[in-house]
Amino acid sequence: MKTGLYEQLTALLVSLLLGATVGLLYDLLRPPRHRTSLAVGALLDLLFCLLAGTGAFFYAMSAGNGRLGLWDLTGMLLGFLLYMHTLSPLLLRLFTAELDFCARVMGG
């Protein structure tokens, strides 16, 4: 069964978006990971892996008919890298500042 150009482009854009979303999730969990104990950091790493893997699984089930090909994985990696090298430095500062503010408010 042939896949049209529109479907291929849509799959590429969705995989890029999924990769960028995984990068955003990584940045959301990065500040608390660095400020907690090793055990809590490991649990946050596990949470990240579970969420990223679940996202890839559901993407494969919906877009790829249960198949996650090299093209899809490359798109996700490219989306992740694009996010990490463009938006991540700005958003990471924001997330860190928010965590600092919450820690000050809750600490007294």
N, C-alpha and C positions, 0 to 999 in steps of 0.2 A: 504494500500500500504506500503510495507516494504522499509526501507531506508538502504542502504548498509553501511558497515563500512567506506568505503572511503568517502562517502558523509557526514557521521557524523563527521569524523575527519576534513574534509574540513570546515564544519560549525563551529566546535570548534575553529579551527585556525583563521577563519575570525572573529569570535566574540572576540577572544583574541586580534587580531589586532585592531578591532574597539574600544575596551576598552582602549588599549594603545594610540590610536589616540585621544580619548576623554581626556585622561590624558595629552597628549601633548598640546591640545587646552587649557586645564585648566591652564597649566603652561605659555602658551603664553599670556593669558589674566590676569594672576595674578599680574605681576609687574605694569601694568597700572591701574589695579583696586585699588591697594594700594596707588597710588599717585594722584588720582583724587578725585573729590568731591563725596559725597554719591550718588548723582543722577546719575553721570556718571558710578560709580561702579555698581549701580543697573541696568543700561542699559547694561553694559558688562556682568553682571550675566544673564540677559534676553537673550542676544546674545548667551552666552554659552549654556543655556538650549535649545534654539531653534535649534542650530547646533547639539547638542548631540541628541536631540529628532528626528531631521530630519535624522541623520545618522542611528539611531536605526530603524526608520520607513522604510527607503529604504533597510536596511539589512533584515528586516522582509519580505518586499514585494518581494525581489529577492531570498533570500536563504530559507525562511521558508514558501513560498506560502501564505504570508499574516499573518502568525502566528509567534508570538514571544514568545517562551516557556521559562520556568524556566531554562532549560539547556542553552539557548542562553544568557539570562540575567546573569546567573552565570559566563559564559565565559567572558562576557563583564566586569563584576565586577572584575574577576580575572586578566584580562588584564590590567585594570585600576590600580589595586593594585600592580601588578608586575612592571608597569612603575613607579608608584609613589615611590616605595621603591628601585628602581635600577637606572634609568636614570634621574629621576626628580631632585635630588639634584644637579647634574652636569649641566643639561640644564637650570634650574632655575637661577643659577648664571650667565650663559651665557646670558640669556634673560634680566636679570636685568642689566648687564653690557652694553648690547646693548642699552637699554632704557636710561641709564645714559649718554652714549655717544651721542645719538640722542638729548637728552635734552640739553647737553652742546653745541652741534653744532648749534641747533636752537635758543638757548638762547643768543648766542653771542660769 
